[in-house]
Structures are given as structure tokens and as C-alpha cells.
Amino acid sequence: MAVRLLKYAVLNNKGGVGKSTIAVHVAHGLAIKGKRVLLIDMDGQNDASLFLGFTSEDYKKSLYDLVLSPESTALFECILNARENLDLLPSQNIEQINAVLQKEPNVKSYLNSKLKDLEGMGYDYVIVDCGPQRSRINDAALYYVDGIIVPVQVEAASVRAIGNIYEYLADLGLDSQMISLVVPNMYDQRTSDSKENLEFVKEFFSDADVLAEPIHRRVRIAEAGKLGRTVYESDGEASKQFDPIVERLVRINAGKEQ
């Protein structure tokens, strides 16, 4: 039986929650398990690209060209091979992309149109690293994906902002059940504040089977990203934290075999 392409947005309306770190490690973890993965960097800071070791000097075309010059740009020209089984679609000039989308009367099918060739390229997963704000490109991404992975930093301001995701989905007319996973991130079990906020997150999602085990705060995770590497390449012990998230996505895909 064929397994269809599954697409996930990694999104939180609050910055600084480790969103790009989660996106990169989920994508690389899936690739290590033999899944073919495309990571799409839609964050204006391009952290997902940087965490994989790529800068704007490493590519000539990106998502920007697909949007601004579709007649002269093929999708495959914009895709870089990042690791075994893991490809990257970088982006540039997100503000200009947003300006173009502001003129689009309907963004619901926009990315399906721009990325239609992905269906025939053999990918199992598309992971979209979204920027930390409401924007037209994020709107388009949410209409495009099948589910959402929400990283939540385990500190008070981030925890209080959880409801913003539900408001965003409601404003777009999307079902809150699109939230597939909630990942408590940067958890520090040594502090009472982290413990209290984790308990709040658990209570908030007690009626939904979406909560992942927390990712503990580790200096080596941040250090790896600065070096353009993942902890799968630099710290086997730290990488084990991401395995339950990866395995859960694999199970979800297995449950959607056609």
C-alpha cells in the first residue's frame, strides 16, 4: 500500500521557542529513519537553513523565485540536498513574498499550486518551518499542510500564548484538530518555574492526545545549530530526546496508508 505525502507546519506565534530547532531535528530524525523529507524554510531569519549549514551564498534560487518568477523557475532548481534523505527548500525576502500574497484574493490553494510537483518527487514528509507571526505566507502554509507541530517554551510568557494558535486557526476557518503535536521545549527540570509551567501545559492539553515528552534545555543543542549541524551528528545522547516525536509522526503516517 502507498503512503501518501504528509505535510506539517512547525508554528508558534511567539518567537524564541526553538521552533527552527524542532523543525530541523524532526526533519533530520525522519530522514535517518529512511524517510524522504523536504524541509521548507519559511522563516525570515532562515534559521532552519543555517542550522543545516547553508547560507544564501549556497544557492541561486529559492522559494522567492518560485513566487516572483514562476515562469522561469522550476521547483527542482530551488531544492538543495542537505543530508541523506533530507532536502531543503530555502527562502529569501519573506517580506516581499508576503507583499505578493497580500494581492492574492485567495491563498488557500496557493502553495498547492506552487509546490504541486512535490507529489511526484518521492517525498514521505514535508516539514515547513514557519515564521513567528501571523502573515500571508503563514496563512498559505496552514492551508497547505495536513497538521501542525507546536513548540512551546516551558516558561510563563510562552505558555500563556498557547491560545493564540487556536485563535489563528479559527480566524482562518481551520479545525483546531490540525494540531498534531505540542512539544514542550527548553525544559529545565531543576527549576520550579519549569515544572509548574509543564504541569499547566499538560492540564491544558489533557483532553487531546497531542502532547510530546519535553525537550530538555541542552547547551549542545544550541551549539550544534551554530555550527550548522544537528545533535544527530554531534551528540547521540541529546538526539534521543527527538526520537519520540519522530516515531510518533511515523506512526501517524502508517495509520494513513492508502
SEZA-92656 format. One record per residue (C-alpha): residue number from 0; x, y, z. Coordinates in steps of 0.02 Angstrom, whole numbers, plus 50000, padded with zeros to 5 digits. Layout:
N
pos/x/y/z
NUM/X/Y/Z
...
This chain:
258
pos/x/y/z
0/50000/50000/50000
1/50061/50175/49960
2/50090/50301/50098
3/50038/50475/50049
4/50144/50630/50070
5/50114/50708/50241
6/50145/50892/50269
7/50173/50977/50436
8/50197/51158/50486
9/50305/51196/50637
10/50222/51352/50705
11/50205/51461/50857
12/50150/51643/50855
13/50281/51681/50987
14/50465/51692/50941
15/50609/51617/51037
16/50526/51450/51072
17/50651/51344/50974
18/50538/51321/50825
19/50676/51303/50695
20/50773/51185/50808
21/50621/51072/50820
22/50588/51082/50632
23/50767/51036/50586
24/50782/50893/50709
25/50614/50818/50666
26/50660/50826/50481
27/50833/50750/50508
28/50766/50618/50627
29/50638/50562/50498
30/50774/50558/50364
31/50885/50449/50474
32/50740/50327/50487
33/50743/50310/50298
34/50601/50430/50259
35/50623/50553/50117
36/50597/50727/50188
37/50587/50903/50119
38/50614/51043/50244
39/50544/51210/50185
40/50620/51362/50269
41/50485/51497/50276
42/50556/51593/50425
43/50628/51761/50377
44/50780/51731/50488
45/50822/51573/50388
46/50874/51480/50546
47/50824/51310/50479
48/50941/51334/50332
49/51081/51398/50443
50/51060/51253/50566
51/51092/51135/50420
52/51246/51232/50367
53/51176/51335/50222
54/51185/51522/50191
55/51117/51625/50047
56/51284/51603/49958
57/51249/51417/49938
58/51101/51433/49821
59/51045/51537/49673
60/50858/51503/49678
61/50735/51482/49820
62/50551/51491/49865
63/50563/51676/49825
64/50597/51636/49641
65/50451/51513/49634
66/50336/51654/49693
67/50411/51802/49599
68/50470/51716/49439
69/50365/51558/49418
70/50380/51557/49227
71/50570/51541/49232
72/50589/51438/49391
73/50567/51251/49412
74/50541/51179/49586
75/50689/51060/49574
76/50805/51208/49540
77/50766/51277/49713
78/50796/51118/49813
79/50961/51077/49897
80/51017/50909/49962
81/51056/50938/50146
82/51085/50762/50214
83/51048/50585/50158
84/50858/50577/50128
85/50841/50760/50181
86/50820/50904/50059
87/50799/51089/50093
88/50693/51219/50003
89/50766/51385/50065
90/50684/51554/50055
91/50737/51734/50039
92/50648/51901/50053
93/50499/51838/50152
94/50430/52015/50165
95/50424/52029/49976
96/50337/51860/49965
97/50210/51924/50090
98/50185/52080/49985
99/50144/51972/49835
100/50024/51866/49936
101/49935/52020/50002
102/49872/52044/49824
103/49811/51865/49811
104/49622/51858/49839
105/49632/51678/49900
106/49787/51595/49971
107/49701/51430/50013
108/49770/51338/49861
109/49923/51448/49831
110/50058/51330/49893
111/49972/51178/49823
112/49991/51261/49654
113/50171/51318/49678
114/50228/51152/49753
115/50119/51033/49651
116/50271/50941/49581
117/50318/50879/49756
118/50187/50742/49744
119/50288/50655/49610
120/50460/50679/49688
121/50453/50533/49810
122/50446/50626/49975
123/50363/50549/50127
124/50357/50710/50228
125/50362/50897/50203
126/50409/50997/50358
127/50376/51185/50347
128/50468/51299/50468
129/50353/51450/50483
130/50395/51622/50548
131/50336/51676/50722
132/50194/51789/50670
133/50031/51797/50576
134/50070/51831/50394
135/50003/51789/50223
136/50141/51662/50193
137/50097/51578/50358
138/49913/51581/50309
139/49958/51495/50147
140/50065/51367/50240
141/49925/51323/50360
142/49804/51295/50215
143/49936/51185/50132
144/49984/51067/50273
145/49895/50918/50350
146/49947/50954/50528
147/50039/51072/50645
148/50181/51042/50766
149/50179/51175/50904
150/50339/51202/51004
151/50304/51284/51172
152/50446/51351/51276
153/50414/51298/51456
154/50410/51473/51529
155/50264/51583/51579
156/50250/51702/51430
157/50258/51561/51303
158/50134/51453/51397
159/50010/51597/51410
160/50019/51620/51221
161/49959/51443/51180
162/49782/51504/51149
163/49843/51616/51008
164/49866/51464/50896
165/49684/51417/50918
166/49630/51595/50880
167/49737/51596/50723
168/49661/51434/50659
169/49485/51495/50698
170/49516/51657/50603
171/49569/51554/50451
172/49420/51438/50467
173/49532/51290/50505
174/49498/51149/50627
175/49595/51152/50790
176/49619/50964/50769
177/49754/51009/50642
178/49867/51024/50794
179/49954/50856/50785
180/50091/50878/50915
181/50133/51001/51052
182/50316/50996/51103
183/50365/51072/51271
184/50538/51142/51235
185/50688/51205/51334
186/50626/51118/51490
187/50736/51139/51644
188/50686/51011/51775
189/50795/51099/51904
190/50677/51248/51918
191/50506/51254/51999
192/50450/51377/51863
193/50482/51250/51725
194/50394/51114/51823
195/50241/51223/51856
196/50229/51278/51675
197/50246/51100/51613
198/50104/51048/51725
199/49999/51190/51654
200/50035/51131/51476
201/49988/50953/51524
202/49825/51013/51600
203/49787/51124/51450
204/49801/50977/51330
205/49734/50843/51446
206/49586/50808/51332
207/49690/50788/51174
208/49821/50658/51136
209/49945/50782/51063
210/50073/50816/51198
211/50251/50753/51169
212/50382/50723/51302
213/50477/50883/51343
214/50640/50927/51258
215/50762/50972/51396
216/50868/51127/51387
217/51039/51075/51324
218/51183/51190/51279
219/51243/51064/51150
220/51081/51079/51050
221/51110/51266/51029
222/51295/51243/50996
223/51261/51116/50859
224/51145/51236/50768
225/51276/51373/50769
226/51395/51253/50685
227/51269/51204/50550
228/51243/51031/50623
229/51108/50935/50714
230/51133/50838/50875
231/51107/50680/50774
232/51280/50721/50706
233/51361/50787/50864
234/51280/50719/51022
235/51194/50550/51017
236/51128/50566/51193
237/51044/50734/51161
238/50972/50671/50997
239/50872/50538/51089
240/50754/50674/51151
241/50688/50699/50975
242/50659/50515/50938
243/50485/50503/51019
244/50424/50647/50911
245/50494/50567/50754
246/50422/50397/50797
247/50252/50472/50829
248/50248/50554/50658
249/50298/50388/50579
250/50151/50304/50669
251/50032/50439/50610
252/50089/50412/50431
253/50072/50224/50448
254/49893/50250/50506
255/49854/50347/50348
256/49909/50218/50222
257/49801/50211/50070
